[in-house]
Amino acid sequence: MSPVLLLTGGIILLLVIVFIVLYNSLVKARNLTQTAFSDIDVHLTKRFSLVPNLVSLTKHYAEYESGILLEITEKRAGKTSGENVEQVAAIDDSVTQSLNKIRIVAENYPDLKANRQFLQLMEDLSFIENDLLFSRRFYNGAVRTLNNTIQSFPNNLVARLFGFRPQAFYSVSSDAERAVPVIN
């Protein structure tokens, strides 16, 4: 065998190995992003399961909470239709706004604030909200890693070849989520 042929074969083998490593890094980053999004969905499902109990307990104290229950129930039904990050974030945001209404109602009814079941539900909700917060942050970190990998050279060549696309970050879409609820 000639040295030129061996050198050419070595270079081709090296390029194949580099190509495989780059492709595998893209797959790992994509899978991490999908897992992180799935974690958000798990926590949203927990929250949606807890909310009707909270609303049911709360509606005994004020009349308009039945409207909140209906609103949240409709949003829970829409939860399963959210297939991408933007849709799920919008549903999440609207439920958060409804939960803020429940917190405001609780401030208006001292008996409700003292109710042991209500306090336990609110504590459970706080834990779920914290888990959801951490899941959102983990997802955004995974998306950042994926997007950096997709957009970096030479990964971008492999990503383009196999159809890897940058993903959207999970973000709060409304100012209502960012605002501190006003309690009268």
Secondary structure, 3 states (H helix, E strand, C coil): CCHHHHHHHHHHHHHHHHHHHHHHHHHHHHHHHHHHHHHHHHHHHHHHHHHHHHHHHHCCCCCCHHHHHHHHHHHHHHHCCCCCHHHHHHHHHHHHHHHHHHHHHHHHCHHHHHCHHHHHHHHHHHHHHHHHHHHHHHHHHHHHHHHHHHHCCCHHHHHHHHCCCCCCCCCCCCHHHHCCCCCC
